[in-house]
Amino acid sequence: MDRDLSGDLRLIIDTLDKACDENKEFRDALYSVCENVIRVLDEKKCWDSAVEDDPGHGEETETAELPPNIAELRPEHFHSQFTQETAPPAQEDPLKGIPRIGPSELRNIQQRCMVKAKASRWAAERQDLMSREYDFEVQIKPRDQEIIGEASQLPDCFLWMSGRNAPSPGDPKLYCQLADCYEAMAETVRVAQELGEADSDYRELHEQAVDLAAEAQAMVRAAAGLVGGKEDADQVAVHHWLRQVSHELRIYIPKYMRATDYADPAGVDELRARLTALEDGVRQRKDRAKEIKNLFNRIRYHVKKLDQGASVEEEAQHWKKVTESVERLLNHNVPPSNPELRHALLPLADTAGGDDMPQGFRRVMHEIDRYLARNPTAHSAPAYKEQSPEVGEAAAYLRNKTVVLIGGEKRPDAKKSLEEAFGLSELVWVNTTGHQSVNLLEPHVTRPEVAVVMLAIRWSSHSMGDVKQFCDAHGKPFVRLPGGYSPNQVAAQILQQVSNNLSAGNGD
């Protein structure tokens, strides 16, 4: 009995979909396999098309007459000295038979391209001098020998555009265009190589540079064909290198890698303008990374000074530097939850705050507070060294009583520290959410054993006036906490704001 193939296919798809959701490694592996299957099929199709379109495939043919423009350029217009396949057969390794291009050879290619650019410009001038019957031995040969001598200093640098048998296009300026293309290829390869050796933060820019290098080598191929020259060994090597990069780094190169993909050499100036813009983007990213590194170092330095203790004047300056540096990091799109930033500011977790705290710094401290609520052991070194006299004085009022703290994230370590420092019966820490109604706090505030209500204003969403009015209505002293949760800070605020409303006692 025949099975329902559509049902089988649906089962397979559903199973794969579930496996992809549950297993990231499986999803990445499946993606890699599918990507390579599509690439092989695509390349096989292009290979078959190139063979079908080539009337001389499998037999020797004469070189076609040079077309008048790039739009009419075809593979048969090249004098093929080097074999350049656009793709291997589908069943073979994509890089089989392709020599590996290493970093040193890539640098040699760049140097050879610059010499070839110089030779191409000389070829244009040389053709003009020859047409005007200048003395070859005196005015042409010495320059030939100079350029060939320069090429001889590099490995495998063949200047096909130099010498008596060099092509003579109808327009010598085509050689100048070829020179520009050689330079563009050298420049794009250099940038792509540098970005390929950079860290993963430059992946997107690296892919852009690879695309530009692919376009540049296609321009060299087309420009060489337009002057009637031979297929260039360095262009072929760059083509091989790009296939190597695409395969090994899984970079998709959408254009200019097939035998039928031509890039118009007339657009070389525009290509170089795009390369300049890309290099500007790389430079800006490097400058940004350098400034971010400096800002982190500055934060660590001033946090260390604050943690070690400083005079009132010095303390204000250190705090100013810290908050300014944090704001600048946020302007560089460093998220408030950034782990490096959190680690740098952890020593200030219990002391940071104040009515004048910048909004960005407030968001960062809020994220630190949330982190510590989930990881209470992460903050093992509080910024304060010993309890101040104010802690003992406040404890005389609060011992064996209950205090309500509104706002922030409930932190077990800070809760325990405050309970022990003031001898509290309990610290009731009420987490709040944005735009939460003050009326929801009533069950906590109206308890008879509550001696003080404190509002952590550095990240509370509640209006201070609304909470105070609510506390006044229930006869509860209200304290604003502009800073952190250190007993020293809390004690100072309690004594400054409500000491007259508290009576000493043991709370029994």
SVG drawing of the C-alpha trace seen along z (x, -y; Angstrom):
<svg xmlns="http://www.w3.org/2000/svg" viewBox="-5 -70 74 72">
<polyline fill="none" stroke="black" stroke-width="0.4" points="0.0,0.0 1.4,-3.4 2.2,-5.7 1.1,-9.4 4.3,-11.1 2.9,-14.5 2.2,-13.3 5.7,-11.8 7.2,-15.1 5.2,-17.0 6.4,-14.7 10.0,-15.2 9.6,-19.0 7.9,-19.1 10.6,-16.9 13.4,-19.0 11.7,-22.2 11.4,-20.9 15.0,-19.7 16.2,-23.1 14.3,-24.9 15.7,-22.6 19.3,-22.1 21.4,-25.1 24.3,-22.9 21.9,-20.8 20.4,-23.9 23.8,-25.3 24.9,-22.0 21.7,-21.7 22.1,-25.3 25.7,-24.6 24.6,-21.4 21.7,-23.2 23.9,-26.2 26.6,-24.0 24.0,-22.0 22.5,-25.2 25.9,-26.5 26.9,-23.3 23.7,-23.2 24.0,-26.9 27.6,-26.5 26.8,-23.3 24.1,-25.2 26.5,-28.1 29.1,-25.6 26.7,-23.8 25.5,-27.2 29.1,-28.3 29.9,-25.1 26.7,-25.3 27.3,-29.0 30.9,-28.4 30.9,-27.5 34.5,-26.5 34.3,-24.2 36.2,-21.0 37.9,-22.3 40.5,-24.8 39.1,-28.1 40.7,-31.3 40.6,-34.3 37.5,-36.5 38.0,-40.0 38.0,-42.5 34.5,-44.0 34.1,-47.8 32.6,-47.9 32.2,-46.0 28.7,-45.0 29.8,-42.8 32.8,-41.2 32.7,-37.4 35.0,-34.7 36.3,-33.9 37.9,-37.4 40.6,-36.3 43.9,-34.7 43.7,-32.0 47.1,-31.3 45.7,-30.2 42.9,-27.8 40.1,-29.6 37.1,-27.4 34.1,-29.2 33.1,-26.1 34.2,-22.5 31.9,-19.6 29.2,-19.3 30.4,-16.0 33.9,-17.2 35.4,-19.3 34.7,-23.0 38.4,-23.8 39.8,-20.7 42.6,-21.6 42.8,-25.2 46.1,-26.3 45.8,-27.7 46.6,-31.4 48.3,-32.2 48.9,-35.6 52.5,-36.0 51.4,-35.2 48.5,-37.6 50.9,-40.3 53.0,-39.4 49.9,-39.6 49.3,-43.2 52.8,-44.2 52.7,-42.7 49.4,-44.5 51.0,-47.8 53.9,-47.1 51.5,-46.0 49.6,-49.2 52.8,-51.1 53.6,-49.0 50.1,-49.5 50.4,-53.2 53.7,-53.0 52.2,-50.8 49.7,-53.6 52.5,-56.1 54.8,-53.6 52.1,-52.9 51.8,-56.6 55.6,-57.0 55.8,-54.0 53.1,-55.4 55.1,-58.6 58.2,-56.7 60.3,-57.8 63.7,-56.2 63.2,-52.8 66.7,-52.3 66.9,-55.7 63.4,-56.7 61.5,-53.4 63.8,-50.5 65.4,-52.1 61.9,-52.5 61.0,-49.0 64.1,-47.6 63.4,-49.8 59.9,-48.4 60.9,-44.8 63.8,-45.1 61.3,-46.2 59.1,-43.2 62.1,-40.9 62.4,-41.7 59.1,-40.0 58.3,-36.3 56.4,-35.3 55.7,-38.8 55.0,-38.5 54.3,-41.8 52.4,-40.7 51.6,-44.4 55.3,-45.2 57.6,-44.4 57.4,-44.3 54.6,-41.8 52.3,-43.7 48.7,-44.2 48.0,-47.6 44.4,-48.5 42.8,-51.1 42.5,-53.4 45.7,-53.5 43.7,-54.9 42.3,-51.5 45.7,-50.6 45.3,-53.5 41.9,-52.0 43.6,-48.6 46.1,-50.3 43.3,-51.8 41.7,-48.3 45.0,-46.7 45.4,-49.3 41.8,-48.8 42.3,-45.0 45.4,-45.4 43.7,-47.9 40.5,-45.8 42.5,-42.7 44.6,-44.5 41.5,-45.7 39.8,-42.4 42.9,-40.6 43.3,-43.0 39.7,-42.7 39.9,-38.9 42.6,-39.0 40.6,-41.2 38.2,-40.0 34.6,-39.0 33.4,-42.6 34.5,-43.4 32.7,-40.5 30.2,-42.7 32.9,-45.0 35.0,-42.1 32.1,-40.7 31.8,-44.1 35.5,-44.2 35.3,-40.7 32.5,-41.8 34.6,-44.8 37.6,-42.5 35.4,-40.2 34.2,-43.2 37.7,-44.5 39.1,-41.3 36.2,-41.1 37.2,-44.5 40.8,-43.5 39.6,-40.5 37.3,-42.7 39.9,-45.5 42.6,-43.0 40.2,-41.6 39.4,-45.1 43.1,-45.8 43.4,-42.4 45.6,-41.0 46.0,-37.6 44.2,-36.3 46.1,-37.7 47.7,-35.3 47.1,-37.6 43.5,-38.1 43.1,-34.3 44.9,-34.0 42.6,-36.5 39.6,-34.7 40.9,-31.5 41.5,-33.2 38.0,-34.6 36.6,-31.1 38.8,-29.9 37.5,-32.7 33.9,-32.1 34.2,-28.3 36.2,-28.5 34.5,-31.5 31.1,-30.8 30.8,-34.2 28.4,-34.4 29.7,-36.4 26.6,-37.2 28.3,-38.6 31.4,-38.7 32.6,-35.1 31.3,-33.4 32.8,-33.5 29.8,-35.4 29.9,-38.0 31.7,-41.1 32.3,-44.3 32.6,-47.4 36.1,-48.9 34.7,-52.3 33.2,-52.1 36.6,-51.7 36.6,-55.2 33.2,-54.6 34.5,-51.3 37.4,-53.0 35.1,-55.6 33.1,-52.8 36.4,-51.3 37.4,-54.6 34.0,-54.9 34.5,-51.3 38.0,-52.2 36.5,-55.3 34.0,-53.0 36.8,-50.7 38.8,-53.6 35.7,-55.0 35.0,-51.6 38.6,-51.3 38.6,-54.8 35.3,-53.9 36.8,-50.7 39.9,-52.6 37.7,-55.3 35.5,-52.6 38.6,-50.9 39.9,-54.2 36.6,-55.0 36.5,-51.6 40.0,-52.2 39.0,-55.6 36.0,-54.2 38.1,-51.5 40.7,-54.1 38.2,-56.5 36.1,-53.7 39.3,-52.4 40.0,-55.8 36.4,-56.1 36.7,-52.6 39.9,-53.4 38.5,-56.6 39.0,-60.2 38.4,-63.7 35.0,-65.3 36.5,-67.5 38.3,-64.6 35.2,-62.3 33.0,-64.7 35.6,-64.9 35.9,-61.1 32.1,-60.7 31.9,-63.2 34.5,-61.4 32.7,-58.1 29.3,-59.3 30.6,-61.2 32.5,-58.2 29.4,-56.0 27.2,-58.4 29.8,-58.5 29.9,-54.7 26.1,-54.6 26.4,-57.1 28.6,-54.6 25.7,-52.1 27.2,-50.1 24.1,-48.7 23.4,-49.4 23.6,-45.7 27.1,-45.3 29.0,-42.8 32.3,-44.7 30.6,-47.9 28.7,-46.1 31.9,-44.6 33.7,-47.9 30.9,-49.6 30.1,-46.8 32.2,-48.4 29.8,-51.4 26.6,-49.3 25.8,-50.3 27.0,-53.9 26.0,-55.2 23.0,-57.5 21.8,-61.0 19.2,-63.4 21.6,-64.7 22.5,-61.2 22.4,-61.3 19.6,-59.3 22.0,-57.0 24.0,-56.2 20.7,-55.6 19.8,-52.9 23.2,-51.3 22.9,-51.1 19.4,-49.7 20.8,-46.9 23.4,-46.2 20.8,-46.1 18.8,-43.6 21.9,-41.5 22.7,-41.5 19.2,-40.5 19.6,-37.4 23.3,-36.8 23.6,-37.8 27.1,-36.4 28.5,-38.4 29.0,-41.5 31.4,-40.4 33.3,-43.6 31.1,-46.5 32.4,-50.0 32.1,-51.0 34.8,-49.8 33.2,-50.2 30.0,-51.4 29.6,-55.1 28.4,-56.4 25.1,-57.3 24.4,-53.6 24.3,-53.0 22.2,-56.1 19.6,-55.0 19.7,-51.5 18.6,-52.9 15.3,-54.0 14.8,-51.0 15.9,-48.0 13.4,-45.1 11.1,-47.1 10.0,-46.7 11.1,-48.9 9.5,-49.0 11.8,-49.6 10.0,-50.4 11.7,-50.2 14.6,-48.6 15.2,-44.8 15.1,-42.8 18.7,-41.9 19.1,-39.3 22.7,-40.4 21.6,-44.1 18.5,-43.1 20.5,-41.0 23.1,-43.8 20.5,-46.4 18.6,-44.0 21.8,-43.2 23.2,-46.8 19.9,-48.3 18.8,-45.2 15.5,-45.1 12.8,-42.6 12.3,-42.6 13.1,-44.6 10.1,-44.3 11.5,-45.0 8.7,-45.7 9.6,-45.3 7.8,-47.7 7.0,-47.9 6.5,-50.8 3.3,-52.9 2.2,-50.6 -0.5,-52.1 0.5,-53.4 -2.6,-51.9 -1.1,-48.5 1.5,-49.4 -1.1,-49.9 -1.0,-46.3 2.8,-46.8 2.7,-50.4 -0.2,-50.1 1.2,-47.3 1.4,-48.6 5.0,-47.3 6.3,-49.4 8.5,-52.2 9.8,-53.8 9.0,-53.7 11.9,-54.2 11.7,-54.9 14.7,-54.1 14.4,-57.0 17.4,-56.3 15.2,-53.9 11.7,-54.1 8.9,-54.8 6.7,-56.2 6.3,-59.9 7.9,-60.9 5.1,-63.2 2.4,-60.5 4.3,-58.0 4.9,-60.6 1.3,-61.7 0.2,-58.1 2.6,-57.6 1.5,-60.8 -2.1,-59.7 -1.1,-56.5 1.2,-58.2 4.4,-56.6 7.7,-58.5 8.9,-58.7 12.6,-58.6 13.9,-59.2 17.0,-57.1 18.8,-58.9 21.8,-56.6 22.6,-52.9 21.8,-50.4 24.9,-50.7 24.0,-51.0 26.1,-54.2 24.1,-55.9 20.7,-54.7 21.4,-55.7 22.5,-59.2 19.3,-59.7 17.1,-58.4 18.7,-60.8 18.6,-63.8 15.0,-63.4 12.9,-61.8 14.9,-61.6 12.4,-64.0 9.6,-61.6 11.2,-58.5 11.3,-57.5 14.0,-55.3 12.9,-51.9 13.3,-48.2 10.1,-47.8 8.6,-45.3"/>
</svg>
